[in-house]
Amino acid sequence: MKKALALLLSCALAVSVTACGSTSSSSNQETTAMSYTPGTYTVTTPGMKGDMTVDVTFSEDAITDIKVVDQHETYGIGYGMETTPIEVIPAQIIENQSLDVDMVTGATLTSTFLKNAVSQAVEQAGGNVEALNAERTRPEAKDETYDVDVVVVGGGVAGLSSAIEAAESGADVLILEKQGIVGGATTRSGGKVMANGTDVQKAAGIEDSNELMFDYLKGIGGDMINDAKLHLFVDHSLETYNWMVDMGVKIQDVEPIHSSLPIWRVHNVEGGGGMTDGHGGKIVIPMMEKYKAVDGDIVYNVTANELIVNDNKEIVGVKGVKADGSKVTVNAKSVVLATGGYASNREMMAPYADFTDKYNTGVPTGNVGDGIVMAEAVGGQIFQNPSVQTVYVSYTCGVGINEESGLIVSEDGKRVANEYSYQFHVGNELAKEKSNVAYYIATANDPYPTVQYGMSLESTDSAATIEELAEKIGMDAEVLKATVDRYNELCAKGNDEDFGKPADKMIPVEGDKYFALKLNPSVTVTYSGIVTDEGSHVLDADNAPIKGLYAAGETAFPGLFGTEYPGCGMAISSGAFYGRIAGANAAKGL
């Protein structure tokens, strides 16, 4: 099957980002004769993270070359793989002599920016943009069937880990990826790996151990932790780290989870560090290269929606649907579910807080809990965690994602946590209060640059008194005034009797002008999902494994997380570790 599928993919990619061949070349349809003023035209247009500059070359009647000469897109989303827009879109346009080419799902913004740049160049060359945007004829949609040993649903860090391990164990492996690119939420992340005992830690003089790491994670997760699963992950965290490094993941340094916590075990990929996003491609792309090296296959733009069950109630494959409506059936000896979380599913998010319709999320739009739904449909046990990972952050100045530790209040004007604690602790406490927004209350004496910047913005509410400020932001003036007075009282005492914030972080809110920096909820990681054992087997209601079904990554986080996110890199590292276990067991039928 591998050779046939590889040929199918290579042919499809020549004209399309999808592996299902949803575009056709101009030779298969009638085309409108085009006329251009020959030459190379340079267009600079906005991109995801800065301007994109594109050179487009024309002959008298055709687009002959498209080069992106400068760009600042996200590695692994905008560029870096054979399926990312900067590699795919130009070839599609030239092959079809058309602007009606498919967007790369999962990278639609970069796709749009690039197509817009070419459109502008066409105008400059005197071409007919409207005609080039005319809808092209697509091939008739056809259903497809594959027969493999192991099918992995989802190509994020857990899915790629599963697929690599299964392939290296000798299995014929196929990944079904919902988007037009692999990586999922990992690519959009800060690209961090959590581990202890690493070479980077040792070089920095950091002493760490399995016991210290387990105790910390257990302390955050509490009774929701499956001790056996957590021990297994922690005891192999160094092995997982080295596996990634050996694959080509480059680690630049190590940092603390938060400056209030002593152990530095969060490892940054090259270019990463701090609370930044968009560096996960430095993990995903080496993994994808490894998967190709072990002869793994992948079909893009397929939404898996049903597990295939035989008469013995064993899982023997999966069904899905492509973007063009055609159906895909994969018959397999084992299925690994690695579909990610459900932060983009507003209905599944509804139980968590009143901010369901107001929160932001940076995860792919396809992260809607597909694996959870499919597992539950065949009797898989689902654990409903009462929380999700939530951080409250200013969309204008960034306050909330760093370590600003001034007074933060709920939308009711109440203080709910030690602000100098890991941000997801503060966020979780605000979420438990069902706070649609939060506010960072500040005056000119606040020491943080991000807060100072926020106070300089015209969009930030301010007033001469706390009471006037409360009225501006729609808050009970008496409640906010009481909160600020109590906070200043504790600052004067040098002892936070309410939440235990260190004295040197207790800066009074005093001045002749008061500011309220609005913080909005943002959700990334979800904790509810499929219950699995240490072998990544999906368990039924009686805690018995469902034959042929495995799960790993965010879709199967129960047992590894409590109600708070314990530290950057935990999702990626645990997803990779249990993904590898799932792949190895799926390949061997264990």
C-alpha positions as CSV (number, residue, x, y, z in Angstrom):
1,M,0.0,0.0,0.0
2,K,2.9,2.4,0.8
3,K,4.2,2.6,-2.7
4,A,0.8,3.2,-4.3
5,L,-0.1,5.8,-1.7
6,A,3.2,7.6,-2.0
7,L,2.7,7.8,-5.8
8,L,-0.8,9.2,-5.2
9,L,0.5,11.8,-2.7
10,S,3.4,12.9,-4.9
11,C,1.1,13.3,-7.9
12,A,-1.6,15.2,-5.9
13,L,0.9,17.5,-4.3
14,A,2.2,18.6,-7.7
15,V,-1.1,20.4,-8.2
16,S,-2.7,20.6,-4.8
17,V,-2.0,21.0,-1.1
18,T,-4.4,18.1,-0.4
19,A,-3.7,14.4,-0.7
20,C,-7.2,13.9,-2.0
21,G,-6.6,15.7,-5.3
22,S,-9.2,18.5,-5.1
23,T,-7.7,20.7,-7.8
24,S,-7.0,20.0,-11.5
25,S,-4.5,21.4,-14.0
26,S,-5.5,23.9,-16.7
27,S,-5.1,21.1,-19.3
28,N,-8.3,19.5,-18.0
29,Q,-10.5,22.4,-18.6
30,E,-11.2,25.4,-20.8
31,T,-9.1,28.4,-19.9
32,T,-9.4,32.1,-20.7
33,A,-6.5,33.5,-22.7
34,M,-4.5,35.9,-20.6
35,S,-2.4,38.9,-21.5
36,Y,0.3,40.4,-19.3
37,T,3.1,43.0,-19.7
38,P,6.1,40.7,-19.3
39,G,8.5,41.2,-16.4
40,T,8.9,40.6,-12.6
41,Y,6.6,42.6,-10.3
42,T,7.3,43.0,-6.6
43,V,4.5,43.2,-4.1
44,T,4.7,43.8,-0.4
45,T,1.6,42.9,1.6
46,P,0.7,42.3,5.3
47,G,1.4,38.8,6.6
48,M,0.7,37.0,9.9
49,K,3.7,38.6,11.7
50,G,4.9,41.3,9.4
51,D,5.1,42.2,5.8
52,M,5.4,39.5,3.1
53,T,7.3,40.4,-0.1
54,V,6.6,38.4,-3.3
55,D,8.1,38.5,-6.7
56,V,5.8,37.4,-9.5
57,T,7.2,36.9,-13.1
58,F,5.0,37.0,-16.2
59,S,5.5,36.2,-19.9
60,E,3.1,37.7,-22.4
61,D,0.4,35.1,-21.6
62,A,1.3,33.3,-18.4
63,I,2.5,33.5,-14.8
64,T,5.9,31.9,-15.0
65,D,7.4,32.2,-11.5
66,I,6.3,33.2,-8.0
67,K,8.9,33.7,-5.3
68,V,8.4,34.7,-1.7
69,V,11.5,36.7,-1.1
70,D,10.8,37.9,2.4
71,Q,8.3,36.7,5.0
72,H,7.8,36.3,8.8
73,E,5.2,33.6,8.9
74,T,5.1,30.9,11.5
75,Y,7.5,28.0,10.9
76,G,5.5,24.8,10.3
77,I,2.3,26.7,9.5
78,G,3.2,29.3,6.9
79,Y,6.3,27.6,5.6
80,G,8.8,24.8,6.3
81,M,7.1,21.7,4.9
82,E,6.1,20.5,1.5
83,T,2.5,21.1,2.4
84,T,2.7,24.6,3.9
85,P,1.4,27.6,1.8
86,I,4.7,29.2,0.8
87,E,5.8,25.9,-0.7
88,V,2.4,24.9,-2.2
89,I,0.4,27.9,-3.3
90,P,2.8,29.3,-5.9
91,A,3.1,25.9,-7.6
92,Q,-0.7,25.6,-7.6
93,I,-1.2,29.0,-9.2
94,I,1.5,28.4,-11.9
95,E,0.3,24.8,-12.7
96,N,-3.3,25.9,-13.1
97,Q,-2.7,29.5,-14.3
98,S,-5.4,30.4,-11.9
99,L,-6.0,32.1,-8.5
100,D,-8.8,29.7,-7.7
101,V,-6.5,27.3,-5.8
102,D,-7.2,25.6,-2.5
103,M,-6.3,27.2,0.7
104,V,-4.1,25.2,3.0
105,T,-6.4,24.2,5.9
106,G,-4.8,25.1,9.1
107,A,-2.9,27.9,7.4
108,T,-5.6,29.8,5.7
109,L,-4.4,33.3,6.6
110,T,-0.9,32.8,5.1
111,S,-2.6,31.2,2.1
112,T,-4.8,34.3,1.7
113,F,-2.0,36.8,2.1
114,L,0.0,35.0,-0.5
115,K,-2.9,34.8,-3.0
116,N,-3.6,38.5,-2.4
117,A,0.0,39.4,-3.2
118,V,-0.2,37.5,-6.5
119,S,-3.5,39.2,-7.3
120,Q,-1.9,42.6,-6.8
121,A,1.0,41.6,-9.1
122,V,-1.5,40.4,-11.8
123,E,-3.1,43.9,-11.7
124,Q,0.3,45.6,-12.0
125,A,1.0,43.4,-15.0
126,G,-2.3,44.3,-16.6
127,G,-3.9,40.9,-16.2
128,N,-7.5,40.1,-15.5
129,V,-7.8,39.3,-11.8
130,E,-11.5,38.5,-12.0
131,A,-10.9,36.0,-14.7
132,L,-8.1,34.3,-12.8
133,N,-10.3,34.0,-9.7
134,A,-13.1,32.3,-11.7
135,E,-14.0,28.9,-10.3
136,R,-12.2,26.0,-11.9
137,T,-13.6,22.6,-12.6
138,R,-12.6,20.0,-10.0
139,P,-12.4,16.3,-10.6
140,E,-15.3,14.2,-9.5
141,A,-15.1,13.3,-5.8
142,K,-14.3,9.6,-5.3
143,D,-14.4,7.5,-2.2
144,E,-11.2,5.8,-1.1
145,T,-10.3,2.7,0.9
146,Y,-6.9,1.8,2.5
147,D,-5.7,-1.3,4.2
148,V,-3.0,-0.9,6.7
149,D,-1.7,-2.3,10.0
150,V,-2.1,0.9,12.1
151,V,-4.0,4.0,11.4
152,V,-3.3,7.1,13.5
153,V,-6.0,9.8,13.6
154,G,-4.3,13.1,14.0
155,G,-0.9,14.4,13.1
156,G,0.1,16.5,16.1
157,V,2.9,15.6,18.4
158,A,1.1,12.6,19.9
159,G,0.0,11.3,16.5
160,L,3.4,11.7,14.9
161,S,5.1,10.0,17.8
162,S,2.6,7.1,17.6
163,A,3.1,6.8,13.8
164,I,6.9,6.9,14.0
165,E,7.1,4.3,16.7
166,A,4.6,2.0,14.9
167,A,6.5,2.3,11.7
168,E,9.8,1.6,13.4
169,S,8.2,-1.5,14.9
170,G,7.6,-2.8,11.4
171,A,3.9,-1.8,10.9
172,D,2.4,-0.3,7.7
173,V,1.2,3.0,9.0
174,L,-1.2,5.7,7.8
175,I,-2.0,9.0,9.4
176,L,-5.3,10.7,8.7
177,E,-4.9,14.4,9.2
178,K,-7.8,16.8,9.4
179,Q,-5.9,19.8,8.2
180,G,-3.7,20.4,5.2
181,I,-0.6,20.4,7.5
182,V,0.5,18.4,10.4
183,G,1.4,19.8,13.8
184,G,-2.0,20.7,15.4
185,A,-1.7,22.8,18.5
186,T,1.9,21.9,19.0
187,T,3.1,24.0,16.0
188,R,1.2,27.0,17.4
189,S,2.8,26.5,20.9
190,G,5.9,28.0,22.4
191,G,7.8,24.8,21.5
192,K,8.7,23.7,25.0
193,V,9.7,20.3,26.3
194,M,9.5,19.3,30.0
195,A,12.1,16.9,31.3
196,N,14.6,16.4,34.1
197,G,18.2,15.2,34.2
198,T,19.0,16.7,30.8
199,D,22.3,17.8,29.4
200,V,21.1,21.4,29.3
201,Q,20.1,21.3,33.0
202,K,23.4,19.9,34.0
203,A,25.3,22.5,32.0
204,A,23.4,25.2,33.8
205,G,24.2,23.6,37.2
206,I,20.5,22.6,37.8
207,E,19.9,19.6,40.0
208,D,16.7,17.8,39.3
209,S,15.3,14.3,39.6
210,N,12.3,12.0,38.8
211,E,11.2,12.3,42.4
212,L,11.2,16.1,42.4
213,M,9.4,16.3,39.1
214,F,6.8,13.8,40.1
215,D,6.2,15.5,43.5
216,Y,5.7,18.9,41.7
217,L,3.2,17.5,39.1
218,K,1.4,15.4,41.7
219,G,1.1,18.5,43.9
220,I,-0.6,20.4,41.2
221,G,-2.8,17.6,39.9
222,G,-3.8,16.2,43.3
223,D,-6.4,13.3,43.4
224,M,-7.0,13.5,39.6
225,I,-3.6,12.2,38.9
226,N,-3.1,8.5,38.0
227,D,0.1,7.9,39.9
228,A,1.2,5.0,37.8
229,K,0.7,6.9,34.5
230,L,2.5,10.0,35.9
231,H,5.4,8.0,37.3
232,L,5.9,6.3,34.0
233,F,5.9,9.6,32.1
234,V,8.3,11.3,34.6
235,D,10.6,8.3,34.8
236,H,11.0,8.4,31.0
237,S,11.0,12.1,30.5
238,L,14.7,12.2,29.8
239,E,14.3,9.4,27.3
240,T,11.6,11.3,25.6
241,Y,13.7,14.4,25.5
242,N,16.7,12.6,24.1
243,W,14.5,10.9,21.5
244,M,13.4,14.3,20.3
245,V,16.9,15.7,20.3
246,D,18.2,12.7,18.4
247,M,15.5,13.3,15.8
248,G,16.8,16.8,15.2
249,V,14.9,18.9,17.7
250,K,17.3,21.6,18.8
251,I,17.1,22.8,22.4
252,Q,18.6,26.2,23.1
253,D,18.2,26.6,26.9
254,V,16.1,25.8,30.0
255,E,13.9,28.1,32.0
256,P,11.7,27.9,35.1
257,I,8.0,27.2,34.9
258,H,7.6,30.4,36.8
259,S,10.1,32.5,38.7
260,S,8.3,31.7,42.0
261,L,9.2,28.0,41.4
262,P,12.7,26.8,42.0
263,I,13.4,24.0,39.5
264,W,14.2,24.9,35.8
265,R,13.0,22.0,33.7
266,V,11.2,23.8,30.8
267,H,13.4,23.4,27.7
268,N,13.0,25.8,24.8
269,V,13.6,25.1,21.2
270,E,15.8,27.4,19.1
271,G,14.2,30.8,18.9
272,G,11.8,30.2,21.8
273,G,11.8,31.3,25.4
274,G,9.3,33.0,27.8
275,M,5.6,33.1,27.1
276,T,5.8,33.1,23.3
277,D,3.9,31.2,20.6
278,G,4.7,29.8,17.2
279,H,7.9,27.9,17.9
280,G,6.5,24.4,17.9
281,G,7.3,23.9,14.3
282,K,10.9,23.3,15.5
283,I,9.5,20.1,17.0
284,V,6.9,19.1,14.4
285,I,9.1,19.5,11.3
286,P,11.9,17.2,12.5
287,M,9.3,14.7,13.6
288,M,7.6,14.8,10.2
289,E,11.0,14.4,8.5
290,K,11.5,11.3,10.7
291,Y,8.1,9.9,9.8
292,K,8.9,10.3,6.1
293,A,12.2,8.6,6.6
294,V,10.6,5.5,8.1
295,D,8.3,5.3,5.0
296,G,5.1,6.5,6.8
297,D,2.1,7.6,4.8
298,I,-0.4,10.4,5.4
299,V,-3.6,11.6,3.9
300,Y,-4.6,15.2,4.5
301,N,-7.9,17.0,4.9
302,V,-9.8,14.0,6.2
303,T,-12.1,14.3,9.2
304,A,-12.4,11.0,10.9
305,N,-15.9,10.5,12.3
306,E,-16.5,6.8,13.0
307,L,-14.6,3.8,14.3
308,I,-15.2,0.5,12.6
309,V,-16.2,-2.3,15.0
310,N,-16.3,-6.0,14.1
311,D,-18.7,-8.7,15.4
312,N,-16.3,-9.3,18.4
313,K,-16.5,-5.6,19.3
314,E,-12.9,-5.1,18.3
315,I,-11.8,-1.9,16.6
316,V,-10.7,-2.7,13.0
317,G,-10.5,0.7,11.3
318,V,-11.9,4.2,11.0
319,K,-14.1,6.1,8.6
320,G,-13.9,9.7,7.6
321,V,-14.9,12.3,5.1
322,K,-12.7,14.5,2.9
323,A,-13.2,18.2,2.2
324,D,-14.9,17.4,-1.1
325,G,-17.5,15.2,0.6
326,S,-16.1,11.9,-0.5
327,K,-15.6,9.1,2.0
328,V,-12.4,7.5,3.3
329,T,-12.4,4.1,4.8
330,V,-9.2,2.7,6.5
331,N,-9.2,-0.9,7.5
332,A,-6.6,-1.5,10.1
333,K,-5.6,-4.0,12.8
334,S,-5.2,-1.1,15.3
335,V,-6.4,2.5,15.6
336,V,-4.6,5.3,17.5
337,L,-6.7,8.4,18.4
338,A,-4.6,11.5,18.7
339,T,-7.0,14.2,17.6
340,G,-6.1,16.8,20.2
341,G,-8.5,18.7,22.5
342,Y,-11.7,20.5,22.1
343,A,-11.0,24.2,22.8
344,S,-12.5,25.2,19.5
345,N,-15.8,23.4,20.3
346,R,-18.0,25.9,22.0
347,E,-20.6,23.3,22.9
348,M,-18.1,21.0,24.6
349,M,-16.6,24.1,26.4
350,A,-20.0,25.2,27.7
351,P,-19.8,23.4,31.1
352,Y,-16.7,25.3,32.2
353,A,-17.6,28.9,32.6
354,D,-19.9,31.8,31.6
355,F,-17.2,33.0,29.2
356,T,-17.9,30.2,26.7
357,D,-18.9,32.7,24.0
358,K,-16.2,35.2,24.9
359,Y,-12.9,33.3,25.2
360,N,-10.2,33.3,22.7
361,T,-8.1,30.3,21.7
362,G,-5.0,29.8,19.6
363,V,-5.6,26.1,18.8
364,P,-6.6,25.0,15.3
365,T,-10.3,25.3,14.5
366,G,-10.4,21.5,13.9
367,N,-9.7,20.8,17.6
368,V,-13.3,20.0,18.4
369,G,-13.0,16.7,20.3
370,D,-13.4,14.2,17.4
371,G,-11.5,11.5,19.2
372,I,-13.5,11.8,22.4
373,V,-16.7,11.6,20.5
374,M,-15.6,8.5,18.5
375,A,-14.3,6.7,21.5
376,E,-17.4,7.3,23.5
377,A,-19.5,6.0,20.7
378,V,-17.8,2.5,21.0
379,G,-18.0,2.4,24.8
380,G,-14.8,4.2,25.7
381,Q,-14.7,5.7,29.1
382,I,-14.7,9.5,29.2
383,F,-13.6,11.6,32.2
384,Q,-15.1,15.0,32.6
385,N,-12.6,17.3,34.2
386,P,-14.2,20.4,35.9
387,S,-11.6,22.7,34.4
388,V,-9.7,23.7,31.3
389,Q,-6.4,25.6,31.0
390,T,-7.3,29.3,31.1
391,V,-5.2,32.5,31.2
392,Y,-6.6,36.0,31.4
393,V,-4.6,38.3,29.1
394,S,-4.8,41.9,27.7
395,Y,-5.3,41.9,24.0
396,T,-3.8,45.4,23.8
397,C,-0.6,45.3,25.9
398,G,0.0,41.6,26.8
399,V,-0.4,41.9,30.5
400,G,-1.3,38.5,31.9
401,I,1.0,36.3,30.0
402,N,4.2,37.4,31.7
403,E,4.7,37.7,35.4
404,E,3.1,41.0,36.3
405,S,2.0,40.6,39.9
406,G,0.0,43.6,40.7
407,L,-3.7,43.6,41.8
408,I,-5.9,41.5,39.6
409,V,-9.7,41.4,40.3
410,S,-12.6,39.4,38.8
411,E,-15.4,41.2,36.9
412,D,-17.1,41.4,40.3
413,G,-14.2,43.4,41.7
414,K,-12.9,40.7,44.0
415,R,-9.3,39.5,44.4
416,V,-9.2,35.7,44.0
417,A,-5.5,34.6,44.0
418,N,-1.8,35.3,44.7
419,E,-1.0,37.2,41.6
420,Y,2.7,36.2,41.8
421,S,1.9,32.5,41.1
422,Y,1.9,30.6,37.9
423,Q,-0.5,32.4,35.5
424,F,-2.7,29.3,35.0
425,H,-3.3,29.2,38.8
426,V,-4.6,32.8,38.7
427,G,-6.6,32.0,35.5
428,N,-8.1,28.9,37.1
429,E,-9.3,30.8,40.2
430,L,-10.9,33.5,38.0
431,A,-12.6,30.8,35.9
432,K,-14.0,29.2,39.0
433,E,-15.6,32.6,39.8
434,K,-17.1,32.4,36.3
435,S,-15.5,35.7,35.5
436,N,-16.1,36.7,31.8
437,V,-13.2,39.2,32.1
438,A,-10.7,40.3,34.7
439,Y,-9.0,43.6,35.4
440,Y,-5.4,44.5,36.4
441,I,-5.8,47.6,38.6
442,A,-2.8,49.8,38.4
443,T,-1.3,53.2,39.2
444,A,1.9,55.0,38.0
445,N,4.0,53.2,40.6
446,D,3.5,49.8,39.0
447,P,7.0,48.4,38.1
448,Y,6.2,46.3,35.0
449,P,6.9,47.7,31.5
450,T,3.9,45.9,30.0
451,V,1.6,47.6,32.6
452,Q,3.2,51.0,31.9
453,Y,2.6,50.5,28.2
454,G,-1.0,49.5,28.9
455,M,-1.6,52.6,31.0
456,S,-0.3,54.8,28.1
457,L,-3.0,53.4,25.7
458,E,-6.1,55.5,25.0
459,S,-8.2,52.4,25.0
460,T,-7.4,51.7,28.7
461,D,-10.0,52.9,31.2
462,S,-8.8,55.4,33.8
463,A,-10.2,57.7,36.4
464,A,-9.2,60.0,39.2
465,T,-10.8,57.7,41.9
466,I,-11.4,54.1,42.3
467,E,-15.2,54.7,42.5
468,E,-15.1,56.5,39.1
469,L,-13.0,53.8,37.6
470,A,-15.5,51.2,38.8
471,E,-18.4,53.0,37.2
472,K,-16.5,53.2,33.9
473,I,-15.9,49.4,33.7
474,G,-19.4,48.5,35.0
475,M,-18.3,47.3,38.4
476,D,-19.8,47.8,41.9
477,A,-17.9,50.7,43.3
478,E,-18.2,49.6,46.9
479,V,-16.8,46.2,46.1
480,L,-13.8,47.4,44.1
481,K,-13.0,50.1,46.7
482,A,-13.1,47.6,49.5
483,T,-10.8,45.2,47.5
484,V,-8.3,48.0,46.8
485,D,-8.3,49.2,50.4
486,R,-7.8,45.7,51.7
487,Y,-4.9,45.1,49.2
488,N,-3.2,48.4,50.2
489,E,-3.6,47.5,53.9
490,L,-1.8,44.2,53.3
491,C,0.9,46.0,51.3
492,A,1.4,48.3,54.3
493,K,1.7,45.3,56.6
494,G,4.1,43.6,54.3
495,N,2.2,40.4,54.7
496,D,-0.4,39.0,52.3
497,E,-2.7,37.4,54.9
498,D,-5.3,36.6,52.2
499,F,-3.3,34.8,49.5
500,G,0.3,34.6,50.6
501,K,2.0,36.8,47.9
502,P,5.6,37.6,48.8
503,A,6.0,41.0,50.5
504,D,8.3,42.4,47.8
505,K,5.6,41.8,45.2
506,M,3.0,43.7,47.2
507,I,3.0,47.1,45.5
508,P,0.2,49.4,46.8
509,V,-2.3,50.8,44.3
510,E,-2.0,54.4,45.1
511,G,-1.8,57.6,43.0
512,D,-3.7,60.4,41.5
513,K,-5.0,58.3,38.6
514,Y,-6.2,54.7,38.5
515,F,-6.2,52.4,35.5
516,A,-8.1,49.2,34.7
517,L,-6.4,47.0,32.1
518,K,-9.0,44.6,30.8
519,L,-7.9,40.9,30.7
520,N,-9.8,38.4,28.5
521,P,-10.0,34.6,29.0
522,S,-7.9,32.5,26.6
523,V,-8.1,28.7,26.5
524,T,-5.5,26.4,25.0
525,V,-5.3,23.0,26.7
526,T,-8.4,20.9,27.7
527,Y,-8.2,18.1,30.3
528,S,-11.4,16.1,29.8
529,G,-11.1,13.1,27.5
530,I,-10.6,9.4,26.9
531,V,-9.5,7.3,29.9
532,T,-6.4,5.1,29.1
533,D,-4.0,2.9,31.0
534,E,-0.2,2.9,31.1
535,G,-0.2,1.1,27.7
536,S,-2.3,3.8,26.1
537,H,-5.2,1.4,25.7
538,V,-8.6,3.0,25.6
539,L,-10.6,1.6,28.6
540,D,-14.3,0.9,28.7
541,A,-16.6,1.6,31.7
542,D,-15.3,-1.5,33.5
543,N,-11.7,-0.4,33.0
544,A,-11.1,-3.1,30.5
545,P,-9.1,-2.3,27.3
546,I,-11.1,-2.0,24.1
547,K,-9.3,-4.4,21.6
548,G,-7.6,-2.5,18.8
549,L,-8.1,1.0,20.2
550,Y,-5.4,3.3,21.6
551,A,-5.3,7.0,22.4
552,A,-2.6,9.6,23.3
553,G,-2.1,13.3,23.7
554,E,-4.7,15.9,24.6
555,T,-7.6,13.7,23.7
556,A,-6.4,11.3,26.5
557,F,-5.1,13.6,29.2
558,P,-7.2,12.2,32.1
559,G,-4.8,10.9,34.8
560,L,-2.0,13.3,33.9
561,F,-3.6,16.6,34.7
562,G,-5.7,18.1,37.5
563,T,-7.6,21.3,37.3
564,E,-4.5,23.5,36.6
565,Y,-1.9,23.4,33.8
566,P,1.3,22.5,35.7
567,G,3.9,24.0,33.3
568,C,4.8,24.7,29.8
569,G,6.0,21.6,27.9
570,M,3.9,19.1,29.9
571,A,1.4,18.7,27.1
572,I,4.0,18.2,24.4
573,S,6.2,15.9,26.4
574,S,3.5,13.7,27.8
575,G,1.8,13.5,24.3
576,A,5.0,12.4,22.8
577,F,5.7,9.8,25.5
578,Y,2.3,8.2,25.5
579,G,2.1,8.5,21.7
580,R,5.2,6.4,21.4
581,I,3.6,3.8,23.7
582,A,0.4,3.8,21.8
583,G,2.3,3.3,18.5
584,A,4.5,0.5,19.7
585,N,1.5,-1.4,21.3
586,A,-0.7,-0.8,18.3
587,A,2.0,-2.2,15.9
588,K,2.4,-5.3,18.0
589,G,-1.3,-5.8,18.8
590,L,-0.5,-5.7,22.5
